Amino acid sequence: MTTTTSADAAGTADAADAADGMGPLVAWLSRAGQRLRQADRAHPWALDTAVVLLVFLVFCLPDLLHGGAGDGDGPRRLRIAFTRLSPAAMLLLQAGLVLPLLWRRRTPMTAFGAIAAVFVLQWALGAALRADVALFIALYSLALHGRLRQLPWACGIMAAGMVLVALRASRAVSVWDALFFLLSTATAALALGLMVRTRRAQLAGLRERAARLEIERDQRTRLATATERTRVAREMHDIVGHNLAVMITLADAGAYATDTAPERGKEALQLIGDTGRTALGELRRVLGVLRETSDGAAVPPELSPQPALTDIEALCEGVRIAGLDIVYRTAGNVDVLDRGMQLTVYRIVQEALTNTLKHAGAGTRVTLTVVVEDTRLVIRVRDNGPAHRPGPPNEEGHGLVGMRERAALYGGKIITGPATGGGWTVEATLDLTPQDGAR
């Protein structure tokens, strides 16, 4: 058992060493292939010309120097089976076989047809040339670059040509042996072309998918950035708008009380300071995640709990100091609401009270109710101020748009308008049914 284990370990180590040894070679071949593809894209004629020159040097030049494929030192029956050509005729046929390879990638069917025509003419004369390999190269190029519906016609022409060759060579070799060899070679060229074509299509699909995923990733990033900016802008609007409205009301009240009751003016200034500090703290919390140091390192945000339903009473107390008479009550099990829902309720109430403070003024009576029912939550803010609120006609302010966006997050809606019997009403209805994927 020990011997077997040692042998297995040694074999594994040898395989790992072989893989490590192949690594640089594979990397070099990959880089060489990439450089070749780049050069081919820059100079497409260069590769086609190189293929023609290579075929001429390897297959045509030996025939020109030593005679055709049936001449030379081969068996006597081969020399008898094939016709000997003059150098001029041989060169002419070789040119007809090899030169069409120059456009084998641009018009592969035309190149294949031209080579096949010369091939049939050559074998009709009974001559054998090594340059016939050009027909197999043309078939490979047609399978790789041509239209797939052209392949059956090319295969038929190829099969007819191979039958002609087998019949001409029947004095030297068996017809069936010749057909087997020739058709196997043609099938290999066709299969190789289709395999490379399929591989390139797969790689192109992978590149397209990678590019599409990259675009989708960038789009998701931009969408997330836009969403976050909208969220920050909405939070800042709620914080700044509410606290500024309270501070302005307190400042007006303090200025009025300075002449009649100086102690009330001092109290108003203190309340303005407290309100400003509260607003500054909330702004730091909201913008903390966006802050960066001068060297680009992120600064940890100042964390504090987000406002919840329990903070609505403090909100109402601050607005009462500014001059509104607020009656606040709740109904139903409000403790079961999640933090996101509670923040939404708080911001909607905050914006509604801010609008009341700005448009109705101090001394307005406000009734605020938050009711939790079976599958919905209803927020009602009603005041006895003027039914007409100043603002651009047929245009909603940013605060109302923000309330609608917050309500839409929970499948809700906002209804605003004059109340029956006078005053103004804001009613928000939120859906408490769990969203898909939230269960």
C-alpha positions as CSV (number, residue, x, y, z in Angstrom):
1,M,0.0,0.0,0.0
2,T,2.8,2.4,0.8
3,T,4.5,1.7,-2.5
4,T,1.3,2.4,-4.4
5,T,0.8,5.7,-2.6
6,S,4.3,6.8,-3.3
7,A,3.9,6.0,-7.0
8,D,0.6,7.9,-7.2
9,A,2.2,10.9,-5.5
10,A,5.2,10.8,-7.9
11,G,2.9,10.6,-10.9
12,T,0.8,13.6,-9.6
13,A,4.0,15.5,-9.1
14,D,5.2,14.7,-12.6
15,A,1.9,15.8,-14.1
16,A,2.1,19.0,-12.2
17,D,5.6,19.7,-13.4
18,A,4.5,18.9,-17.0
19,A,1.6,21.3,-16.6
20,D,3.9,24.0,-15.2
21,G,6.3,23.4,-18.1
22,M,3.4,23.8,-20.7
23,G,2.2,27.0,-19.1
24,P,4.8,29.4,-20.7
25,L,4.4,27.6,-24.0
26,V,0.6,28.0,-24.0
27,A,1.0,31.7,-22.9
28,W,3.5,32.3,-25.7
29,L,1.2,30.6,-28.3
30,S,-1.7,32.7,-27.1
31,R,0.3,35.9,-27.4
32,A,1.5,35.0,-30.8
33,G,-2.0,34.2,-32.0
34,Q,-3.2,37.5,-30.7
35,R,-0.5,39.4,-32.4
36,L,-1.2,37.5,-35.6
37,R,-4.9,38.3,-35.5
38,Q,-4.1,42.0,-34.9
39,A,-1.7,42.0,-37.8
40,D,-4.3,40.3,-40.0
41,R,-6.9,42.9,-39.1
42,A,-4.5,45.7,-40.0
43,H,-3.2,44.0,-43.2
44,P,-5.7,41.4,-44.4
45,W,-4.0,40.8,-47.7
46,A,-0.7,39.9,-46.0
47,L,-1.9,36.6,-44.6
48,D,-3.6,35.5,-47.8
49,T,-0.4,36.3,-49.7
50,A,1.6,34.4,-47.2
51,V,-0.7,31.3,-47.6
52,V,-0.2,31.5,-51.4
53,L,3.5,31.8,-51.1
54,L,3.7,28.9,-48.6
55,V,1.6,26.6,-50.9
56,F,3.8,27.5,-53.9
57,L,7.0,26.8,-52.0
58,V,5.9,23.6,-50.4
59,F,3.7,22.1,-53.2
60,C,4.3,23.8,-56.5
61,L,8.1,24.3,-56.5
62,P,8.9,20.6,-56.1
63,D,6.8,19.8,-59.2
64,L,8.5,22.5,-61.2
65,L,11.9,21.2,-60.2
66,H,11.3,17.5,-60.4
67,G,8.3,17.1,-62.7
68,G,4.7,16.3,-61.7
69,A,3.5,14.1,-58.9
70,G,3.6,11.0,-61.1
71,D,7.2,11.6,-62.2
72,G,10.4,11.1,-60.4
73,D,11.6,8.0,-58.6
74,G,8.2,6.7,-57.6
75,P,6.8,3.3,-58.7
76,R,6.7,2.7,-62.5
77,R,2.9,2.2,-62.5
78,L,2.5,5.8,-61.1
79,R,4.7,7.2,-63.8
80,I,2.6,5.4,-66.4
81,A,-0.8,6.4,-64.9
82,F,-0.3,10.2,-65.1
83,T,0.4,12.5,-68.0
84,R,3.6,14.5,-68.0
85,L,3.2,18.2,-68.5
86,S,5.5,20.8,-69.9
87,P,6.9,23.4,-67.4
88,A,4.8,26.1,-69.0
89,A,1.5,24.1,-68.8
90,M,2.4,23.0,-65.3
91,L,3.0,26.5,-64.1
92,L,-0.2,27.7,-65.7
93,L,-2.3,25.0,-63.9
94,Q,-0.5,25.7,-60.7
95,A,-1.3,29.4,-61.0
96,G,-5.0,28.6,-61.6
97,L,-5.0,26.4,-58.5
98,V,-3.1,28.6,-56.1
99,L,-3.9,32.3,-57.0
100,P,-7.6,32.1,-56.2
101,L,-6.6,31.5,-52.6
102,L,-5.9,35.2,-52.5
103,W,-9.6,35.9,-52.2
104,R,-10.6,32.7,-50.3
105,R,-11.8,34.7,-47.3
106,R,-13.6,37.6,-49.0
107,T,-15.4,35.5,-51.7
108,P,-14.9,31.9,-50.6
109,M,-17.4,30.3,-53.0
110,T,-15.9,32.1,-56.0
111,A,-12.4,31.0,-55.0
112,F,-13.6,27.4,-54.5
113,G,-15.4,27.4,-57.9
114,A,-12.3,28.7,-59.7
115,I,-10.0,26.2,-58.1
116,A,-12.5,23.3,-58.7
117,A,-12.7,24.3,-62.4
118,V,-8.9,24.2,-62.8
119,F,-8.8,21.0,-60.8
120,V,-11.3,19.2,-63.1
121,L,-9.4,20.5,-66.2
122,Q,-6.1,19.2,-64.8
123,W,-7.4,15.8,-64.1
124,A,-9.3,15.6,-67.4
125,L,-5.8,16.0,-68.9
126,G,-4.6,13.1,-66.7
127,A,-2.0,15.2,-64.8
128,A,-1.3,15.0,-61.1
129,L,0.0,18.0,-59.2
130,R,0.8,18.6,-55.6
131,A,-0.9,22.0,-55.9
132,D,-4.2,20.1,-55.8
133,V,-4.0,20.7,-52.0
134,A,-5.4,24.2,-52.8
135,L,-8.8,22.6,-53.4
136,F,-8.9,21.3,-49.8
137,I,-7.8,24.7,-48.5
138,A,-10.6,26.3,-50.5
139,L,-13.1,23.9,-49.0
140,Y,-11.8,24.6,-45.5
141,S,-12.1,28.4,-46.2
142,L,-15.6,28.0,-47.6
143,A,-16.7,26.1,-44.4
144,L,-15.1,28.8,-42.3
145,H,-16.0,32.0,-44.1
146,G,-18.8,31.2,-46.6
147,R,-22.5,30.8,-46.4
148,L,-23.7,27.5,-44.9
149,R,-26.3,27.0,-47.7
150,Q,-23.4,26.9,-50.2
151,L,-21.7,24.0,-48.5
152,P,-24.0,21.2,-50.1
153,W,-23.1,22.5,-53.6
154,A,-19.4,22.6,-52.7
155,C,-19.6,19.1,-51.2
156,G,-21.2,17.8,-54.4
157,I,-18.6,19.4,-56.6
158,M,-15.9,18.0,-54.3
159,A,-17.3,14.5,-54.3
160,A,-17.5,14.6,-58.2
161,G,-13.9,15.8,-58.4
162,M,-12.7,13.0,-56.0
163,V,-14.5,10.4,-58.1
164,L,-12.7,11.8,-61.2
165,V,-9.3,11.5,-59.5
166,A,-10.1,8.0,-58.3
167,L,-11.0,6.9,-61.7
168,R,-7.9,8.5,-63.3
169,A,-5.7,6.8,-60.6
170,S,-7.4,3.4,-61.0
171,R,-4.4,2.1,-63.0
172,A,-2.1,2.7,-60.0
173,V,-4.3,2.2,-56.9
174,S,-7.7,0.7,-56.2
175,V,-10.7,3.0,-56.9
176,W,-12.2,2.4,-53.4
177,D,-8.9,3.0,-51.7
178,A,-8.4,6.2,-53.5
179,L,-11.9,7.3,-52.8
180,F,-11.6,6.5,-49.1
181,F,-8.4,8.5,-48.8
182,L,-9.6,11.5,-50.9
183,L,-13.1,11.7,-49.3
184,S,-11.6,11.4,-45.8
185,T,-9.2,14.3,-46.5
186,A,-12.1,16.4,-47.9
187,T,-14.2,15.5,-44.8
188,A,-11.4,16.5,-42.5
189,A,-11.0,19.9,-44.3
190,L,-14.7,20.5,-44.1
191,A,-14.9,19.4,-40.4
192,L,-12.0,21.5,-39.5
193,G,-13.5,24.6,-41.1
194,L,-16.9,24.0,-39.4
195,M,-15.2,23.5,-36.0
196,V,-13.2,26.7,-36.2
197,R,-16.3,28.5,-37.4
198,T,-18.3,27.2,-34.4
199,R,-15.5,28.1,-32.0
200,R,-15.2,31.6,-33.4
201,A,-19.0,32.0,-33.1
202,Q,-18.9,30.9,-29.5
203,L,-16.1,33.3,-28.7
204,A,-17.9,36.1,-30.5
205,G,-21.0,35.3,-28.4
206,L,-19.0,35.3,-25.2
207,R,-17.4,38.6,-26.1
208,E,-20.8,40.1,-27.0
209,R,-22.3,38.8,-23.7
210,A,-19.3,40.2,-21.7
211,A,-19.8,43.5,-23.4
212,R,-23.5,43.4,-22.8
213,L,-22.9,42.5,-19.1
214,E,-20.4,45.4,-18.8
215,I,-23.0,47.8,-20.3
216,E,-25.7,46.5,-17.9
217,R,-23.3,46.8,-15.0
218,D,-22.5,50.4,-15.9
219,Q,-26.2,51.1,-16.3
220,R,-27.0,49.5,-12.9
221,T,-24.2,51.6,-11.4
222,R,-25.5,54.8,-12.9
223,L,-29.1,53.9,-11.9
224,A,-27.9,53.2,-8.3
225,T,-26.0,56.5,-8.3
226,A,-29.1,58.4,-9.5
227,T,-31.3,56.6,-7.0
228,E,-28.9,57.4,-4.2
229,R,-28.7,61.1,-5.3
230,T,-32.5,61.2,-5.4
231,R,-32.7,59.7,-1.9
232,V,-30.1,62.1,-0.5
233,A,-31.8,65.1,-2.2
234,R,-35.2,64.0,-0.8
235,E,-33.8,63.6,2.7
236,M,-32.1,67.0,2.5
237,H,-35.2,68.6,1.3
238,D,-37.2,67.2,4.2
239,I,-34.6,68.1,6.8
240,V,-33.7,71.6,5.5
241,G,-37.3,72.5,4.4
242,H,-38.8,71.6,7.8
243,N,-36.2,73.0,10.0
244,L,-35.9,76.3,8.0
245,A,-39.7,76.7,8.2
246,V,-39.6,76.3,11.9
247,M,-36.6,78.7,12.3
248,I,-38.2,81.3,10.1
249,T,-41.4,81.2,12.1
250,L,-39.5,81.4,15.4
251,A,-37.4,84.3,14.1
252,D,-40.6,86.2,13.1
253,A,-42.1,85.5,16.5
254,G,-38.9,86.5,18.3
255,A,-38.7,89.8,16.4
256,Y,-42.3,90.5,17.2
257,A,-41.8,89.7,20.9
258,T,-38.5,91.7,21.3
259,D,-40.4,95.0,22.0
260,T,-43.2,93.6,24.2
261,A,-41.6,90.6,26.0
262,P,-37.8,90.4,25.6
263,E,-37.6,87.1,27.5
264,R,-39.8,85.6,24.9
265,G,-37.5,86.8,22.2
266,K,-34.5,85.3,24.0
267,E,-36.4,82.0,24.2
268,A,-37.1,82.1,20.5
269,L,-33.4,82.6,19.8
270,Q,-32.5,79.6,21.9
271,L,-35.1,77.5,20.1
272,I,-33.7,78.7,16.7
273,G,-30.3,77.5,17.9
274,D,-31.6,74.2,19.0
275,T,-33.5,73.7,15.7
276,G,-30.4,74.6,13.7
277,R,-28.2,72.2,15.6
278,T,-30.8,69.4,15.1
279,A,-30.9,70.2,11.4
280,L,-27.1,70.2,11.2
281,G,-26.8,66.9,12.9
282,E,-29.3,65.3,10.5
283,L,-27.5,66.7,7.5
284,R,-24.2,65.3,8.8
285,R,-25.8,61.9,9.2
286,V,-27.3,62.0,5.6
287,L,-24.2,63.3,4.0
288,G,-21.7,61.4,6.1
289,V,-21.4,58.5,3.5
290,L,-20.5,61.0,0.8
291,R,-17.6,62.6,2.7
292,E,-14.0,61.9,1.7
293,T,-10.7,63.0,3.1
294,S,-8.3,65.0,1.0
295,D,-6.3,61.8,0.1
296,G,-9.4,60.1,-1.1
297,A,-10.0,57.8,1.9
298,A,-13.6,57.5,3.0
299,V,-14.5,58.9,6.4
300,P,-16.8,56.7,8.5
301,P,-20.2,58.5,8.7
302,E,-21.6,59.7,12.0
303,L,-24.2,57.0,12.6
304,S,-27.4,57.7,14.4
305,P,-30.9,56.0,14.3
306,Q,-33.2,57.1,11.5
307,P,-36.4,58.8,12.6
308,A,-39.2,56.5,13.5
309,L,-42.8,56.7,14.7
310,T,-41.7,57.4,18.3
311,D,-40.0,60.6,17.0
312,I,-43.2,62.0,15.6
313,E,-44.2,63.3,19.1
314,A,-40.9,65.2,19.3
315,L,-41.6,66.5,15.8
316,C,-45.0,67.7,16.8
317,E,-43.6,69.4,19.9
318,G,-41.1,71.3,17.9
319,V,-43.8,72.5,15.5
320,R,-46.0,73.5,18.5
321,I,-43.3,75.8,19.6
322,A,-43.3,77.4,16.2
323,G,-47.0,78.2,16.6
324,L,-49.1,75.2,15.4
325,D,-51.7,73.6,17.6
326,I,-51.3,69.9,16.9
327,V,-53.5,67.0,18.0
328,Y,-51.7,63.7,17.4
329,R,-53.1,60.3,17.8
330,T,-52.5,56.8,16.5
331,A,-54.7,53.7,16.1
332,G,-53.8,50.1,15.5
333,N,-50.7,48.2,16.2
334,V,-48.0,50.6,15.0
335,D,-45.2,48.7,16.7
336,V,-45.2,46.0,14.0
337,L,-44.1,48.5,11.3
338,D,-40.5,48.0,10.0
339,R,-37.9,50.7,10.1
340,G,-38.3,51.6,6.5
341,M,-42.1,52.1,6.8
342,Q,-41.6,54.1,10.0
343,L,-39.1,56.4,8.3
344,T,-41.6,56.9,5.4
345,V,-44.4,57.8,7.8
346,Y,-42.2,60.2,9.6
347,R,-41.0,62.0,6.5
348,I,-44.5,62.3,5.1
349,V,-45.8,63.8,8.4
350,Q,-42.8,66.1,8.5
351,E,-43.4,67.4,5.0
352,A,-47.2,67.8,5.6
353,L,-46.6,69.8,8.8
354,T,-43.9,71.9,7.1
355,N,-46.3,72.8,4.3
356,T,-48.9,73.7,6.9
357,L,-46.5,75.9,8.8
358,K,-45.4,77.7,5.6
359,H,-48.8,78.2,4.0
360,A,-51.2,78.4,6.9
361,G,-49.0,80.1,9.5
362,A,-48.9,80.1,13.2
363,G,-52.1,79.6,15.2
364,T,-53.4,77.0,12.8
365,R,-55.0,73.9,14.4
366,V,-53.8,70.6,12.9
367,T,-55.2,67.1,13.4
368,L,-52.7,64.3,12.8
369,T,-53.7,60.7,12.8
370,V,-51.8,57.5,11.9
371,V,-54.0,54.5,11.6
372,V,-52.8,50.9,11.0
373,E,-55.5,48.6,9.5
374,D,-55.2,45.0,8.3
375,T,-53.4,45.6,5.0
376,R,-52.8,49.3,4.9
377,L,-51.6,52.3,6.8
378,V,-53.4,55.7,6.6
379,I,-51.9,59.0,7.5
380,R,-54.2,62.1,7.7
381,V,-53.0,65.6,8.3
382,R,-55.9,68.2,8.3
383,D,-55.7,71.8,9.3
384,N,-58.1,74.7,9.5
385,G,-56.0,77.1,7.5
386,P,-56.9,78.6,4.1
387,A,-58.1,76.2,1.5
388,H,-56.0,77.9,-1.2
389,R,-52.3,77.3,-0.9
390,P,-50.0,79.7,-2.8
391,G,-47.8,78.2,-5.5
392,P,-47.4,77.9,-9.3
393,P,-50.7,76.8,-10.9
394,N,-50.8,73.1,-12.0
395,E,-47.4,72.5,-10.6
396,E,-46.4,70.3,-7.6
397,G,-43.6,71.4,-5.3
398,H,-40.6,69.2,-4.6
399,G,-42.1,68.3,-1.2
400,L,-45.3,66.9,-2.6
401,V,-43.3,65.0,-5.2
402,G,-41.1,63.6,-2.5
403,M,-44.1,62.4,-0.5
404,R,-45.5,60.7,-3.6
405,E,-42.2,58.9,-4.2
406,R,-42.0,57.7,-0.6
407,A,-45.5,56.5,-0.7
408,A,-44.9,54.7,-4.1
409,L,-42.1,52.7,-2.4
410,Y,-44.9,50.9,-0.5
411,G,-47.5,50.8,-3.2
412,G,-49.2,53.8,-1.7
413,K,-50.7,57.1,-2.9
414,I,-51.0,60.7,-1.7
415,I,-54.2,62.7,-1.9
416,T,-54.0,66.5,-1.2
417,G,-56.6,69.2,-1.5
418,P,-59.1,71.5,0.3
419,A,-60.9,69.8,3.2
420,T,-64.7,69.6,3.5
421,G,-65.7,72.5,5.8
422,G,-62.6,74.5,5.2
423,G,-58.9,73.9,5.6
424,W,-56.5,71.6,3.9
425,T,-56.0,67.8,4.0
426,V,-53.1,65.5,3.2
427,E,-54.0,61.8,3.2
428,A,-51.4,59.1,2.5
429,T,-52.3,55.4,2.1
430,L,-49.5,52.8,2.3
431,D,-49.8,49.1,1.5
432,L,-48.7,46.8,4.3
433,T,-48.8,43.6,2.2
434,P,-45.3,42.1,1.9
435,Q,-43.7,42.8,-1.5
436,D,-42.6,39.9,-3.7
437,G,-39.2,38.7,-2.6
438,A,-39.6,40.3,0.8
439,R,-41.1,37.2,2.4
